[in-house]
Amino acid sequence: MRSVWEFVLVALVVTLTPGPATALVLRVSARDGRRAALGAVVGNSIGIFVWATLSALGVSSLILASEIAFDVLRVGGALILVFLGVRSLLHRHDAVAALPRRRAGVRTGIVTSLANPKLAVFFVALFPQFLAPGASVLPAAFAMAAVIVGFDVLWFGTLAWTVDRAGSLLRPRVRRWMERTTGGVMIALGVRVAAESR
C-alpha cells in the first residue's frame, strides 16, 4: 500500500493535468460566466463521486472488462465534447437567466464527467494501490474522491474566476475569441478521446 502523501501528490497532478473538465470549465466561464462555471465544477464533482462509488462496487471494472461498454462510453464522451465545442465555435447563446445557466452548468459537468472513460480507468487503476489490507472499500473510495474533488474545486474555481474576470475586462470580440478557442480545444479533445484505444 502506498502512502497518503503519495495519493495527495497523484491527485494534485491529476487535477492540474488539462483534460475534458478543464476545457469544460474554461468554455462555460467564457460563455456564461463564473457562476455557471462553478455549476459545471459541482457537476464534475458529482460525477467523480459516482465513478468512485462505481469503482468501489466493481462496476467500472466490468466496464473496462467489456470492450463494447468501454467503446460506447468513449464514443459517447467524445460526441459530448465535440457537441459542446461546436456550440462554442458557432457562438450559440441561449437567452436564459443566471439560475438556469447554473443548473445547465451542473448538468453539463455531470454528463461530461460520467462520459469520460478515463475516469473509469483512473479509479480502477489508482484506488486499489492506496487501500489498506482489510479496509472498507466504499468509505476509502469516498475519502479519496473527496481529496480529488477538493483539489478540483480549488483549481477549477480559480480558473473560472480568472476567465470570468478577464472576460469582464475585455471587449466582446475578445470574449468570443476565448469562447471559440475553448470550443476548438473541446473538439480536439473529443476527437482524441474517440481515436484512443485502451
ZADREN-103615 format. One record per residue: residue in one letter; x, y, z of N, C-alpha, C in turn. Coordinates in steps of 0.05 Angstrom, whole numbers. Example, Ala and Ser with C-alpha at 12.3 -4.5 7.8 and 13.67 -1.06 7.14 Angstrom:
BEGIN
[rec a, [264, -114, 156], [246, -90, 156], [264, -66, 156]]
[rec s, [257, -45, 142], [273, -21, 143], [258, 1, 157]]
END
This chain:
BEGIN
[rec m, [17, -24, 0], [0, 0, 0], [17, 25, 0]]
[rec r, [10, 44, -17], [25, 69, -18], [15, 89, 3]]
[rec s, [31, 110, 8], [25, 128, 30], [3, 148, 22]]
[rec v, [-9, 161, 42], [-29, 181, 38], [-17, 205, 22]]
[rec w, [8, 212, 28], [20, 235, 15], [25, 229, -15]]
[rec e, [31, 204, -21], [34, 197, -49], [7, 200, -64]]
[rec f, [-14, 192, -51], [-41, 196, -63], [-47, 225, -67]]
[rec v, [-41, 242, -47], [-46, 271, -49], [-31, 282, -73]]
[rec l, [-6, 274, -76], [10, 283, -99], [-2, 275, -125]]
[rec v, [-10, 249, -127], [-22, 239, -152], [-48, 255, -157]]
[rec a, [-65, 259, -137], [-90, 273, -140], [-85, 302, -150]]
[rec l, [-64, 314, -140], [-58, 342, -148], [-49, 342, -178]]
[rec v, [-33, 323, -185], [-24, 322, -213], [-48, 317, -232]]
[rec v, [-65, 298, -224], [-89, 292, -240], [-106, 317, -243]]
[rec t, [-110, 333, -222], [-126, 357, -223], [-114, 378, -242]]
[rec l, [-87, 381, -241], [-74, 402, -257], [-69, 394, -286]]
[rec t, [-72, 368, -292], [-68, 359, -320], [-93, 367, -336]]
[rec p, [-89, 382, -358], [-112, 391, -373], [-127, 367, -386]]
[rec g, [-153, 369, -386], [-170, 348, -397], [-197, 359, -403]]
[rec p, [-217, 341, -407], [-244, 350, -413], [-256, 369, -392]]
[rec a, [-251, 363, -366], [-262, 381, -345], [-250, 409, -346]]
[rec t, [-224, 411, -352], [-212, 437, -354], [-224, 452, -378]]
[rec a, [-226, 439, -400], [-237, 452, -424], [-266, 460, -419]]
[rec l, [-281, 443, -405], [-309, 450, -399], [-311, 475, -381]]
[rec v, [-295, 476, -360], [-296, 499, -342], [-288, 525, -357]]
[rec l, [-267, 523, -374], [-259, 547, -389], [-281, 556, -409]]
[rec r, [-293, 536, -422], [-314, 542, -441], [-338, 555, -427]]
[rec v, [-348, 543, -405], [-371, 554, -392], [-365, 581, -380]]
[rec s, [-341, 585, -369], [-333, 611, -358], [-334, 632, -380]]
[rec a, [-322, 626, -403], [-321, 646, -425], [-349, 651, -436]]
[rec r, [-366, 631, -436], [-392, 633, -448], [-413, 645, -429]]
[rec d, [-415, 634, -405], [-437, 641, -387], [-429, 653, -360]]
[rec g, [-403, 656, -355], [-394, 669, -331], [-386, 650, -309]]
[rec r, [-376, 662, -287], [-365, 647, -265], [-386, 629, -251]]
[rec r, [-410, 639, -246], [-429, 623, -231], [-437, 598, -246]]
[rec a, [-441, 600, -273], [-447, 577, -289], [-424, 557, -289]]
[rec a, [-399, 568, -290], [-376, 551, -289], [-373, 536, -263]]
[rec l, [-380, 550, -241], [-380, 536, -215], [-401, 515, -214]]
[rec g, [-423, 519, -228], [-443, 497, -230], [-431, 473, -245]]
[rec a, [-415, 478, -266], [-402, 456, -280], [-382, 442, -262]]
[rec v, [-368, 457, -244], [-350, 445, -225], [-365, 426, -206]]
[rec v, [-388, 436, -197], [-405, 419, -179], [-413, 393, -194]]
[rec g, [-422, 396, -219], [-429, 373, -234], [-407, 354, -238]]
[rec n, [-383, 364, -244], [-359, 347, -247], [-353, 333, -222]]
[rec s, [-356, 346, -199], [-351, 334, -173], [-371, 311, -167]]
[rec i, [-396, 315, -175], [-416, 294, -171], [-408, 270, -188]]
[rec g, [-399, 275, -213], [-390, 253, -230], [-367, 238, -218]]
[rec i, [-348, 252, -206], [-325, 239, -193], [-335, 220, -171]]
[rec f, [-354, 230, -154], [-364, 213, -133], [-379, 189, -144]]
[rec v, [-393, 192, -166], [-407, 170, -179], [-386, 149, -188]]
[rec w, [-365, 158, -201], [-344, 139, -210], [-330, 126, -187]]
[rec a, [-326, 141, -165], [-314, 129, -141], [-332, 107, -130]]
[rec t, [-358, 112, -129], [-377, 92, -120], [-377, 67, -138]]
[rec l, [-379, 72, -164], [-379, 50, -183], [-353, 34, -181]]
[rec s, [-331, 48, -177], [-305, 34, -174], [-306, 16, -149]]
[rec a, [-315, 27, -127], [-316, 12, -102], [-335, -12, -105]]
[rec l, [-356, -10, -121], [-375, -32, -124], [-366, -51, -146]]
[rec g, [-345, -44, -160], [-334, -62, -181], [-347, -58, -209]]
[rec v, [-365, -39, -211], [-379, -35, -237], [-360, -24, -258]]
[rec s, [-343, -5, -250], [-324, 6, -270], [-304, -15, -280]]
[rec s, [-298, -35, -263], [-281, -57, -272], [-295, -73, -293]]
[rec l, [-322, -77, -290], [-337, -91, -311], [-337, -75, -337]]
[rec i, [-340, -49, -335], [-339, -32, -359], [-313, -35, -373]]
[rec l, [-291, -35, -358], [-265, -38, -370], [-261, -66, -382]]
[rec a, [-273, -86, -370], [-271, -114, -380], [-287, -118, -406]]
[rec s, [-307, -102, -410], [-324, -104, -434], [-315, -83, -454]]
[rec e, [-304, -93, -476], [-295, -74, -496], [-318, -58, -508]]
[rec i, [-341, -70, -512], [-364, -56, -523], [-373, -34, -504]]
[rec a, [-375, -40, -478], [-384, -20, -459], [-364, 4, -458]]
[rec f, [-338, -3, -458], [-318, 18, -457], [-319, 35, -482]]
[rec d, [-323, 22, -506], [-324, 38, -531], [-349, 55, -532]]
[rec v, [-371, 45, -522], [-395, 62, -521], [-391, 86, -504]]
[rec l, [-379, 82, -481], [-373, 104, -463], [-353, 124, -475]]
[rec r, [-333, 113, -489], [-312, 130, -501], [-324, 147, -524]]
[rec v, [-339, 134, -542], [-351, 149, -564], [-372, 168, -555]]
[rec g, [-388, 160, -535], [-408, 179, -523], [-395, 204, -511]]
[rec g, [-373, 200, -497], [-359, 222, -485], [-347, 240, -506]]
[rec a, [-336, 228, -528], [-325, 243, -549], [-346, 260, -563]]
[rec l, [-370, 249, -568], [-391, 263, -581], [-400, 287, -564]]
[rec i, [-402, 283, -537], [-410, 305, -520], [-390, 328, -521]]
[rec l, [-364, 321, -521], [-343, 342, -522], [-344, 357, -549]]
[rec v, [-348, 342, -571], [-349, 355, -597], [-374, 372, -599]]
[rec f, [-397, 363, -589], [-421, 379, -589], [-418, 405, -574]]
[rec l, [-406, 404, -550], [-402, 428, -535], [-383, 447, -549]]
[rec g, [-362, 435, -561], [-342, 451, -576], [-355, 465, -600]]
[rec v, [-372, 451, -615], [-385, 463, -638], [-403, 486, -630]]
[rec r, [-418, 482, -607], [-435, 504, -598], [-419, 529, -591]]
[rec s, [-395, 525, -580], [-378, 548, -574], [-368, 561, -600]]
[rec l, [-360, 545, -619], [-350, 556, -644], [-372, 572, -659]]
[rec l, [-396, 562, -657], [-418, 576, -670], [-429, 599, -654]]
[rec h, [-418, 601, -629], [-426, 623, -611], [-456, 623, -606]]
[rec r, [-467, 600, -600], [-496, 597, -595], [-501, 604, -566]]
[rec h, [-516, 625, -561], [-524, 634, -534], [-554, 631, -531]]
[rec d, [-562, 620, -509], [-590, 619, -503], [-597, 641, -483]]
[rec a, [-618, 655, -488], [-626, 677, -470], [-640, 665, -445]]
[rec v, [-623, 657, -426], [-634, 646, -401], [-622, 661, -378]]
[rec a, [-636, 659, -355], [-628, 672, -331], [-604, 658, -318]]
[rec a, [-593, 671, -298], [-569, 661, -285], [-574, 634, -272]]
[rec l, [-597, 630, -258], [-602, 605, -244], [-604, 581, -263]]
[rec p, [-620, 584, -285], [-620, 561, -305], [-592, 556, -317]]
[rec r, [-576, 577, -320], [-549, 573, -331], [-532, 557, -311]]
[rec r, [-535, 563, -285], [-521, 547, -265], [-530, 518, -266]]
[rec r, [-556, 514, -268], [-566, 486, -269], [-556, 472, -295]]
[rec a, [-556, 487, -317], [-545, 476, -342], [-516, 469, -338]]
[rec g, [-501, 486, -324], [-473, 480, -319], [-469, 455, -302]]
[rec v, [-486, 451, -282], [-485, 427, -266], [-491, 403, -283]]
[rec r, [-512, 404, -299], [-518, 381, -316], [-496, 375, -336]]
[rec t, [-484, 395, -348], [-463, 391, -367], [-438, 379, -353]]
[rec g, [-432, 389, -329], [-410, 378, -314], [-414, 348, -307]]
[rec i, [-438, 341, -299], [-444, 313, -293], [-441, 296, -317]]
[rec v, [-453, 304, -339], [-452, 288, -364], [-424, 285, -374]]
[rec t, [-409, 307, -374], [-381, 306, -384], [-364, 287, -366]]
[rec s, [-368, 289, -340], [-353, 272, -322], [-360, 242, -325]]
[rec l, [-386, 236, -326], [-395, 209, -328], [-388, 196, -355]]
[rec a, [-385, 213, -376], [-379, 203, -403], [-349, 201, -408]]
[rec n, [-333, 207, -388], [-304, 206, -391], [-293, 178, -383]]
[rec p, [-286, 162, -403], [-277, 135, -396], [-251, 134, -381]]
[rec k, [-236, 156, -383], [-210, 157, -369], [-214, 158, -339]]
[rec l, [-237, 168, -330], [-243, 168, -301], [-247, 139, -291]]
[rec a, [-260, 123, -308], [-263, 94, -300], [-235, 81, -298]]
[rec v, [-218, 86, -317], [-191, 75, -317], [-176, 86, -292]]
[rec f, [-179, 112, -287], [-165, 124, -265], [-172, 111, -238]]
[rec f, [-198, 109, -233], [-207, 98, -208], [-200, 69, -204]]
[rec v, [-203, 53, -225], [-197, 24, -223], [-167, 20, -220]]
[rec a, [-151, 36, -233], [-122, 32, -232], [-110, 44, -207]]
[rec l, [-121, 67, -198], [-108, 82, -176], [-117, 73, -148]]
[rec f, [-143, 71, -144], [-154, 67, -117], [-142, 42, -103]]
[rec p, [-140, 19, -117], [-130, -4, -102], [-102, -1, -91]]
[rec q, [-86, 16, -104], [-59, 20, -95], [-57, 34, -68]]
[rec f, [-78, 47, -60], [-78, 63, -35], [-97, 52, -14]]
[rec l, [-107, 28, -19], [-125, 15, 1], [-108, -2, 20]]
[rec a, [-113, 2, 46], [-100, -15, 66], [-113, -43, 65]]
[rec p, [-98, -64, 70], [-110, -91, 71], [-132, -92, 92]]
[rec g, [-155, -103, 83], [-178, -105, 102], [-194, -80, 105]]
[rec a, [-187, -58, 91], [-201, -33, 94], [-228, -35, 80]]
[rec s, [-248, -20, 90], [-274, -18, 77], [-270, -2, 51]]
[rec v, [-278, -13, 29], [-272, -1, 3], [-288, 24, -2]]
[rec l, [-314, 24, 3], [-331, 47, -3], [-323, 72, 12]]
[rec p, [-320, 71, 39], [-311, 95, 53], [-283, 105, 43]]
[rec a, [-265, 87, 37], [-239, 95, 27], [-241, 108, 0]]
[rec a, [-259, 97, -17], [-263, 109, -44], [-274, 137, -41]]
[rec f, [-294, 141, -23], [-305, 167, -19], [-285, 187, -8]]
[rec a, [-268, 177, 11], [-247, 195, 22], [-228, 204, 0]]
[rec m, [-219, 186, -17], [-201, 193, -38], [-214, 211, -59]]
[rec a, [-240, 205, -65], [-254, 222, -84], [-257, 250, -72]]
[rec a, [-261, 252, -46], [-264, 278, -33], [-238, 295, -36]]
[rec v, [-215, 282, -34], [-190, 296, -38], [-188, 307, -66]]
[rec i, [-195, 290, -86], [-194, 298, -114], [-213, 321, -118]]
[rec v, [-238, 318, -108], [-258, 339, -111], [-248, 365, -98]]
[rec g, [-236, 364, -75], [-225, 387, -62], [-205, 402, -79]]
[rec f, [-186, 387, -91], [-167, 400, -109], [-181, 411, -134]]
[rec d, [-201, 396, -144], [-215, 405, -168], [-230, 431, -163]]
[rec v, [-243, 433, -140], [-259, 457, -133], [-240, 481, -131]]
[rec l, [-217, 478, -118], [-198, 500, -116], [-187, 508, -143]]
[rec w, [-178, 489, -158], [-165, 495, -184], [-185, 505, -204]]
[rec f, [-207, 491, -208], [-227, 499, -228], [-241, 525, -220]]
[rec g, [-245, 528, -193], [-257, 553, -184], [-239, 577, -190]]
[rec t, [-213, 573, -187], [-193, 594, -194], [-194, 600, -224]]
[rec l, [-195, 579, -240], [-197, 583, -269], [-222, 598, -277]]
[rec a, [-244, 590, -265], [-270, 602, -271], [-269, 632, -264]]
[rec w, [-259, 638, -240], [-257, 666, -232], [-239, 682, -250]]
[rec t, [-216, 671, -258], [-197, 685, -275], [-208, 690, -302]]
[rec v, [-221, 670, -314], [-232, 674, -341], [-255, 694, -340]]
[rec d, [-272, 691, -320], [-295, 709, -317], [-285, 738, -313]]
[rec r, [-265, 741, -296], [-255, 768, -291], [-242, 780, -316]]
[rec a, [-226, 763, -329], [-213, 773, -354], [-234, 780, -375]]
[rec g, [-255, 763, -376], [-276, 768, -396], [-291, 794, -391]]
[rec s, [-294, 801, -365], [-309, 826, -359], [-292, 850, -365]]
[rec l, [-266, 847, -368], [-248, 869, -374], [-242, 872, -404]]
[rec l, [-250, 851, -419], [-243, 850, -447], [-267, 858, -465]]
[rec r, [-261, 865, -489], [-282, 872, -508], [-297, 846, -516]]
[rec p, [-322, 850, -524], [-338, 826, -532], [-324, 809, -554]]
[rec r, [-310, 822, -572], [-296, 807, -594], [-275, 789, -582]]
[rec v, [-261, 798, -562], [-240, 781, -549], [-253, 759, -533]]
[rec r, [-276, 764, -520], [-290, 743, -505], [-300, 721, -524]]
[rec r, [-310, 730, -548], [-318, 710, -568], [-295, 693, -577]]
[rec w, [-271, 706, -580], [-247, 691, -588], [-240, 671, -567]]
[rec m, [-242, 679, -541], [-236, 660, -519], [-255, 636, -520]]
[rec e, [-281, 642, -524], [-300, 621, -525], [-295, 602, -548]]
[rec r, [-289, 613, -572], [-284, 596, -595], [-258, 580, -592]]
[rec t, [-239, 592, -579], [-214, 577, -574], [-219, 553, -556]]
[rec t, [-234, 557, -534], [-240, 534, -517], [-258, 514, -531]]
[rec g, [-276, 524, -549], [-292, 506, -565], [-274, 488, -583]]
[rec g, [-254, 500, -595], [-235, 484, -612], [-220, 464, -596]]
[rec v, [-213, 471, -571], [-199, 453, -553], [-217, 429, -546]]
[rec m, [-243, 435, -541], [-261, 413, -534], [-265, 394, -558]]
[rec i, [-267, 405, -582], [-269, 388, -606], [-244, 371, -609]]
[rec a, [-221, 383, -605], [-196, 367, -607], [-195, 345, -586]]
[rec l, [-204, 351, -561], [-204, 331, -541], [-224, 309, -548]]
[rec g, [-247, 316, -559], [-267, 297, -567], [-256, 278, -588]]
[rec v, [-242, 289, -608], [-230, 273, -629], [-209, 254, -618]]
[rec r, [-193, 265, -599], [-172, 248, -587], [-184, 225, -571]]
[rec v, [-205, 232, -555], [-218, 211, -540], [-230, 189, -558]]
[rec a, [-242, 198, -580], [-254, 179, -599], [-233, 161, -612]]
[rec a, [-209, 173, -617], [-188, 158, -631], [-172, 140, -613]]
[rec e, [-173, 145, -587], [-157, 129, -568], [-168, 101, -564]]
[rec s, [-149, 83, -560], [-157, 56, -551], [-149, 54, -522]]
[rec r, [-156, 31, -510], [-150, 28, -481], [-120, 25, -477]]
END
